Amino acid sequence: MTVRPDEREEIIAAIKAGDAEQADRLTIAHAAQIVRQIRDYIARDLDRPLAISIA
């Protein structure tokens, strides 16, 4: 699942319209979608070692 390009435009339109509740709902849904994409990306590589460097 990918982020639709018009999702951001819908958020901007809600903000411009002064609809804080709609902007909030859209923003939360948008963020949740991004989190799902990151989780899916990480989960598909769990069988391979992952080196994390902290500098």
N, CA, C and O atoms as a DFTB+ gen file, in Angstrom:
220 C
 N C O
     1  1       0.837      -1.170       0.000
     2  2       0.000       0.000       0.000
     3  2       0.888       1.242       0.000
     4  3       1.858       1.311       0.756
     5  1       0.569       2.202      -0.826
     6  2       1.380       3.411      -0.895
     7  2       0.543       4.631      -0.540
     8  3      -0.687       4.594      -0.544
     9  1       1.238       5.694      -0.238
    10  2       0.572       6.956       0.062
    11  2       0.089       7.563      -1.247
    12  3       0.860       7.717      -2.195
    13  1      -1.191       7.906      -1.290
    14  2      -1.738       8.551      -2.483
    15  2      -1.237       9.982      -2.549
    16  3      -1.209      10.672      -1.530
    17  1      -0.839      10.445      -3.735
    18  2      -0.347      11.830      -3.871
    19  2      -1.377      12.868      -3.434
    20  3      -1.006      13.927      -2.926
    21  1      -2.659      12.581      -3.624
    22  2      -3.677      13.568      -3.277
    23  2      -3.991      13.608      -1.780
    24  3      -4.743      14.477      -1.340
    25  1      -3.431      12.687      -0.989
    26  2      -3.668      12.720       0.458
    27  2      -3.185      14.032       1.049
    28  3      -3.875      14.648       1.862
    29  1      -2.014      14.452       0.646
    30  2      -1.461      15.702       1.173
    31  2      -2.306      16.888       0.741
    32  3      -2.521      17.824       1.510
    33  1      -2.779      16.840      -0.488
    34  2      -3.628      17.924      -0.997
    35  2      -4.942      17.989      -0.211
    36  3      -5.455      19.077       0.051
    37  1      -5.479      16.839       0.159
    38  2      -6.711      16.818       0.955
    39  2      -6.471      17.442       2.329
    40  3      -7.321      18.168       2.844
    41  1      -5.319      17.157       2.913
    42  2      -4.970      17.741       4.209
    43  2      -4.853      19.254       4.074
    44  3      -5.397      19.997       4.893
    45  1      -4.152      19.709       3.051
    46  2      -3.977      21.146       2.830
    47  2      -5.324      21.825       2.599
    48  3      -5.568      22.912       3.124
    49  1      -6.197      21.196       1.822
    50  2      -7.519      21.770       1.550
    51  2      -8.324      21.901       2.846
    52  3      -9.007      22.904       3.053
    53  1      -8.247      20.902       3.708
    54  2      -8.970      20.963       4.981
    55  2      -8.430      22.086       5.861
    56  3      -9.197      22.782       6.527
    57  1      -7.122      22.259       5.862
    58  2      -6.511      23.345       6.642
    59  2      -6.958      24.699       6.088
    60  3      -7.352      25.586       6.845
    61  1      -6.893      24.849       4.767
    62  2      -7.321      26.105       4.140
    63  2      -8.783      26.408       4.410
    64  3      -9.165      27.569       4.560
    65  1      -9.609      25.360       4.472
    66  2     -11.036      25.533       4.727
    67  2     -11.323      25.790       6.205
    68  3     -12.459      26.080       6.580
    69  1     -10.301      25.683       7.033
    70  2     -10.475      25.894       8.468
    71  2     -11.135      24.726       9.166
    72  3     -11.650      24.878      10.274
    73  1     -11.129      23.565       8.539
    74  2     -11.747      22.374       9.113
    75  2     -10.686      21.586       9.881
    76  3     -10.087      20.644       9.362
    77  1     -10.474      21.994      11.116
    78  2      -9.421      21.385      11.929
    79  2      -9.689      19.906      12.192
    80  3      -8.758      19.101      12.190
    81  1     -10.937      19.542      12.417
    82  2     -11.255      18.140      12.697
    83  2     -10.944      17.256      11.498
    84  3     -10.370      16.179      11.654
    85  1     -11.319      17.704      10.303
    86  2     -11.032      16.924       9.090
    87  2      -9.527      16.861       8.836
    88  3      -8.993      15.807       8.491
    89  1      -8.850      17.988       9.009
    90  2      -7.394      18.009       8.820
    91  2      -6.728      17.042       9.792
    92  3      -5.796      16.327       9.423
    93  1      -7.202      17.022      11.025
    94  2      -6.649      16.124      12.034
    95  2      -6.887      14.666      11.648
    96  3      -5.967      13.850      11.718
    97  1      -8.114      14.331      11.241
    98  2      -8.425      12.950      10.829
    99  2      -7.545      12.520       9.657
   100  3      -6.980      11.426       9.659
   101  1      -7.438      13.392       8.661
   102  2      -6.639      13.054       7.471
   103  2      -5.161      12.899       7.820
   104  3      -4.486      12.003       7.313
   105  1      -4.669      13.776       8.688
   106  2      -3.259      13.716       9.079
   107  2      -2.954      12.444       9.858
   108  3      -1.922      11.811       9.638
   109  1      -3.840      12.073      10.760
   110  2      -3.647      10.836      11.532
   111  2      -3.662       9.625      10.603
   112  3      -2.826       8.732      10.739
   113  1      -4.601       9.587       9.663
   114  2      -4.663       8.468       8.712
   115  2      -3.409       8.426       7.848
   116  3      -2.875       7.352       7.570
   117  1      -2.941       9.596       7.426
   118  2      -1.743       9.684       6.585
   119  2      -0.517       9.163       7.355
   120  3       0.273       8.384       6.822
   121  1      -0.372       9.598       8.597
   122  2       0.755       9.157       9.425
   123  2       0.683       7.649       9.690
   124  3       1.702       6.960       9.664
   125  1      -0.520       7.147       9.943
   126  2      -0.672       5.710      10.195
   127  2      -0.262       4.899       8.976
   128  3       0.352       3.841       9.108
   129  1      -0.597       5.388       7.800
   130  2      -0.217       4.707       6.558
   131  2       1.308       4.656       6.420
   132  3       1.868       3.628       6.039
   133  1       1.960       5.753       6.727
   134  2       3.420       5.793       6.644
   135  2       4.039       4.819       7.646
   136  3       5.002       4.125       7.322
   137  1       3.493       4.764       8.856
   138  2       3.990       3.822       9.867
   139  2       3.825       2.385       9.370
   140  3       4.732       1.569       9.533
   141  1       2.671       2.068       8.763
   142  2       2.459       0.713       8.223
   143  2       3.492       0.391       7.143
   144  3       4.012      -0.724       7.087
   145  1       3.782       1.359       6.297
   146  2       4.768       1.123       5.241
   147  2       6.149       0.849       5.837
   148  3       6.861      -0.039       5.369
   149  1       6.523       1.598       6.851
   150  2       7.827       1.394       7.493
   151  2       7.872       0.024       8.155
   152  3       8.864      -0.693       8.026
   153  1       6.804      -0.346       8.865
   154  2       6.756      -1.667       9.509
   155  2       6.866      -2.785       8.482
   156  3       7.602      -3.751       8.682
   157  1       6.132      -2.648       7.381
   158  2       6.185      -3.662       6.326
   159  2       7.590      -3.767       5.749
   160  3       8.078      -4.864       5.479
   161  1       8.234      -2.628       5.563
   162  2       9.590      -2.608       5.013
   163  2      10.564      -3.308       5.951
   164  3      11.395      -4.102       5.510
   165  1      10.464      -3.017       7.228
   166  2      11.362      -3.636       8.210
   167  2      11.052      -5.124       8.349
   168  3      11.969      -5.944       8.406
   169  1       9.776      -5.477       8.402
   170  2       9.386      -6.874       8.616
   171  2       9.855      -7.784       7.498
   172  3      10.180      -8.945       7.747
   173  1       9.897      -7.292       6.290
   174  2      10.302      -8.169       5.191
   175  2      11.785      -8.519       5.245
   176  3      12.215      -9.463       4.581
   177  1      12.567      -7.788       6.014
   178  2      13.997      -8.046       6.112
   179  2      14.403      -8.634       7.463
   180  3      15.587      -8.620       7.800
   181  1      13.461      -9.146       8.236
   182  2      13.780      -9.658       9.557
   183  2      14.645     -10.905       9.537
   184  3      15.305     -11.217      10.528
   185  1      14.648     -11.620       8.423
   186  2      15.453     -12.830       8.372
   187  2      16.914     -12.550       8.032
   188  3      17.739     -13.462       8.002
   189  1      17.223     -11.291       7.777
   190  2      18.616     -10.922       7.472
   191  2      19.173     -10.090       8.603
   192  3      18.440      -9.305       9.204
   193  1      20.464     -10.242       8.913
   194  2      21.057      -9.439       9.970
   195  2      21.006      -7.942       9.614
   196  3      21.108      -7.565       8.447
   197  1      20.849      -7.121      10.622
   198  2      20.785      -5.684      10.433
   199  2      21.821      -5.034      11.323
   200  3      21.778      -5.166      12.546
   201  1      22.756      -4.330      10.701
   202  2      23.797      -3.632      11.471
   203  2      23.355      -2.194      11.653
   204  3      23.019      -1.506      10.689
   205  1      23.358      -1.751      12.891
   206  2      22.996      -0.368      13.192
   207  2      24.199       0.286      13.855
   208  3      24.694      -0.185      14.880
   209  1      24.654       1.359      13.265
   210  2      25.809       2.073      13.801
   211  2      25.346       3.320      14.542
   212  3      24.575       4.120      14.012
   213  1      25.813       3.474      15.747
   214  2      25.503       4.664      16.528
   215  2      26.810       5.430      16.690
   216  3      27.740       4.987      17.365
   217  1      26.847       6.581      16.055
   218  2      28.089       7.367      16.091
   219  2      27.975       8.547      17.008
   220  3      28.929       9.310      17.154
